[in-house]
Amino acid sequence: MRLSRRTILLGAGSLPFAVASMRAGAIAQTAPGVPPSTEVPPILLVHGNGDYDALWMTTLWRMESNGIARERMMAINFTDPLARSDDKVEQANRSSTEDQRRELAAAITELKRRTDAARVALVGSSRGGYAIRNVIKNGGAGDVSHAVLCGTPNHGVFATDDQSNNEFNGRGVFLRGLNEGESEVTPGVAFLTLRSDGMDKYAQPDGRFIGKPGTPTGVTAEGPELMGATNLVLGALDHREVAFHPRAFREIYKFIAGREPARIAIVPETSVKLSGLVTGTPGGVPTNRPVAGATVDVFRVDPDTGERKGGALHSAKTAADGRWGPAQVDPAWSLEFVLASPGAPTTHIYRSPFPRSSDVVHLRPARPLGPADKDAGAVVIMSRPRGYFGLPRDVVLFDGKEPADVKPGVPTDAAATLRLPASEIGRNIVAQFGEERIVARAWPAAENRIAIAELTY
């Protein structure tokens, strides 16, 4: 029996390298009419397995819209974000739990230095919550005021007697170490967990979502909860949405600030500057290591056709730090980012308007064209980095139809792929999720080009 207070909330459906992307955005402005929240501790946002700090973009915007100064926030970009299969065995471009603990501890030190604060609040998505708990339990509790763990599999993605060095094993060495004792939280730090009511693919009793259908995992939907924490259930949100959805933002803000946010909506800025980092996937492994020699061109496009409106607004070639930008844009403009990165397909990324400035507009090229694409004249991908596509939970339409490669039920798919014949090269393709609608163009696969309609919300 859990000793923590469990409140059921029926939500809406739906360090060189590490420090490189943790810059203060001097260009950002707080929302008009909202007093600066200087009494709120500085906030450090921690992404999950294989991800990057750009996923926190909308959270940063919502915080700014509630008066939190950008320089009092930071989003860490782990150098190698993907976990090892065995925490004790080195794997190329993957990180151990100790790697993550060390990088996060350095980020906490930097944010405290920058803000002259005694303690900071930490917010983690999925695996990011492991790093948070690891830092706090192993000497860092005095530096942390609040810890918010969003969809973190605190009792494992599975719990078995084999794979003892897999950090996602609830019976493994790492999680047993974090969870030992009468309370599963560290005294002196306020803990909040946010979880789904059965729609988190990594908190399921059956192993079909981790490649073992019919095999019990030993965990349940309650797996992200912790004894001693405030544990909230956010309805039918999925594994990522419990961190990045507006519903999650409300609880994150309220827990740290001690009051309801003044607004959930993002307040647009009049002038927007965008910049970010170009990264790659060496050997098929996503990393946050910068890529030099990549070119980035930014175009304004017609929101109804995807056609370009004039020449490039910004063109750049990355140096050793992998940075591109800043590009000056209007908050009402739909955009196309063209990324030509060494050894990767030329990737045309279509995005909804950016209402506020951001220095975490990171660009990673599409995966290489493979055997499944050999007969395609064009390949277009619809991607949702901050959540999964849920059918029939969500409105998900790709070129006017529900995507055939999105499985119904528990949301598990964050991308859908459309392969078109050569006769359809150049036509517009509509990607729609809920109220967000992006129009992309189909580019010739024969020229090693792929288009991505990347959803922001």
C-alpha positions, 0 to 999 in steps of 0.5 A: 500500500502506498503511503503517499497522497494520491489525488486523481485528476481527470485531465484532458486527453491528449560539460561542454556539450551539455552546457552548450544548450543551457544558455539564457535567452536574453532576447526573451520577454516575460508576458505583459501584465504579469509581475516577475516571479522572483520568489519562484526558485530557478527551474532546471528542466531535464529531458528523457531517454534519447531526447533533447532539451528542445522538447521543453520549448513550449514549457519555457514559453508558458513559464515566460508567459507567467512572468518567469524570467528566461535567465532563471530557467535552464534546460539541460541537453545531455551529451549522449541521451540514450541509456546503455542496455547494461549500465556497467558496460560502455556503449558508443554514444550512450550514457550510464546513470552516472554520466547523467548524474554527473552532467545534471549536477554540473548543470545545477551548479551552473544555474545556482551560479547564474541566479545566485540561488541557494536551491533550484527546482528540477523537472524531469521527463521519463529517464530525466527523473532518474537523473534527478533522483540520483543527484538528490539521493547522492549528495545533492538534496541541499541544492534542490527545493522541488523535484517533479517527475513526469512519467518517470518509470520509478518502479521500472518499465519491467521488473524481473530477476534478469538484466540486473544492470538495466536501469529500467528494471524495477528489480535491478541494481539502480532502481532498487538503490533509489527505492530502498527505505521506508520512503522512496523520496529524500527528506528535505525535497518536495516531490511530485509525480505526474502519471497517466491513467493507463495510457503510458506505454512504459507503465503497462502490465503486458510486455507487448509495448517493449517487444514481449507480448503476453509476458507480464512486466511486473509493473502497472500504471501506478509505477511512476508513483513514489511513497512520500511524494504527492502523486497526481494522475492526469487522465488519458495523457500519454508517456510524453504528454504527462511532461509537455501537455498544457495540463502537465504545465499547470501542475508543474507550475502550481507545485513549484510556485505555490499558486495557479498559473495566471494563464496556460496560453502562450503569450506571443512576442512581437519580435521573434529570434530563433536559433539552435543546435544541429545534431546527428545520429551516428550509427543510428544512435541519437546524440546531442553532440554538435555537427559541424559543416551542416547548412541551415536555410530558413524560409517563410512558407504559405500555411495553406500550401507549404510553398515558399514566400520569397528567398531564404530568411536566414542561411548559415553553416555550422562551425564546431559548436553546431550552432545555427542562427539567430534568425529573425521571424514574425510570430505569425509565419509558418516556416520551412527549415532545410537542413543539409548535414554531412552523410544524411538526407537533405531534410525539409522540416515544416513547422507551425509559427513560433509565437516566442523566441527560442534558442533550442530550435534544434535540428536533427536530420531525418533517418536515411532512406531505407529498403521500405523507401526504394520504390517511393518517389517522395517520403513525408513524415509527420512527427510529434516530439512532445507526445504520441498519436492516440487513436481513437483518442486524438484527431490524427490526419495525414494527407486526409486519412488516419495514418495506417502505421499508427496503432490504436489504443495505448499511444505508442507512435510519435511518427507516421510515414507517407510514401508517394509515387514520383507523379506526386512529387511537389504536391502539398501534404497536410498533417493535422493533430488536434487543432495544429495543422501543417502543410508540407511539400513532397520532395524527390527521394531520388535526390536524397530528400525527406520532408518532415511535418514537425508538430509543436503541440 
